[in-house]
Structures are given as C-alpha cells and as structure tokens.
Amino acid sequence: MGMALMIIPNILLELFGFSPTKEIWIRMLGLFTFTTGIYYFYSSANNQNAFFKATIVGRIFFFIVTSVFTILFHQSPMLALIGSVDLLGASWTYFTLKKTSNESN
C-alpha cells in the first residue's frame, strides 16, 4: 500500500473512488505507510508482541476516526471501508496474540 501511494497514488485513489491528485501529501502518506510496514516486519521478526498489542488500540482508533470523518465531513463511504480493514486487522492481531499466548502456556 505504501509503495503504491508513493509511486502510483492516483491509480490507488481511483480504486477507492477518490479523485486523483497532484498534491504531495498522498505520496507522504505512502512514505509513512511504507515506513510503518518496516516497523511491523522488524517487530514480527523479533517477536515484539508489545508492539502488536499497541497496534490493536491504534487500529481500532483509526476505524473510529475514519467512520466519524465519513459522517461529519460527508465523505465517501469508501473512507469508512478503509477504516474497516484496520478493524479487521486489529481483530486478527488480537486473536492471533491470544492463540499464541495460550499455546505457550
């Protein structure tokens, strides 16, 4: 996702029903997303479960805020859909950590 936002942002925007842009901010978001992915990769390779627990809270927060933005600012429902993907990711992470914790006990 991050690499696509940096290199071909308008194709990705159009897939989600948003208008193309020439603004640098979408590419900056891609850079941030890609960099965050590096953190996830490193944390996974080193079993940093505290990081993954923190992402559960962050992803739920992201879902709530994108839903509120969709309603308050009359945005495309696709914005809330993007947040929903994070909510699913938070759930997946939660249950995976719980399963891993149970298996190690």
Residue, then its C-alpha position, 0 to 999 in steps of 0.5 A: m500500500g505504501m509503495a503504491l501511494m508513493i509511486i502510483p497514488n492516483i491509480l490507488l485513489e481511483l480504486f477507492g473512488f477518490s479523485p486523483t491528485k497532484e498534491i504531495w501529501i498522498r505520496m507522504l502518506g505512502l512514505f509513512t505507510f511504507t515506513t510503518g510496514i518496516y516497523y511491523f516486519y522488524s517487530s514480527a521478526n523479533n517477536q515484539n508482541a508489545f508492539f502488536k498489542a499497541t497496534i490493536v488500540g491504534r487500529i481500532f482508533f483509526f476505524i473510529v476516526t475514519s467512520v466519524f470523518t465519513i459522517l461529519f465531513h460527508q465523505s465517501p463511504m469508501l473512507a469508512l471501508i478503509g477504516s474497516v480493514d484496520l478493524l479487521g486487522a486489529s481483530w486478527t492481531y488480537f486473536t492471533l496474540k491470544k492463540t499464541s499466548n495460550e499455546s505457550n502456556 
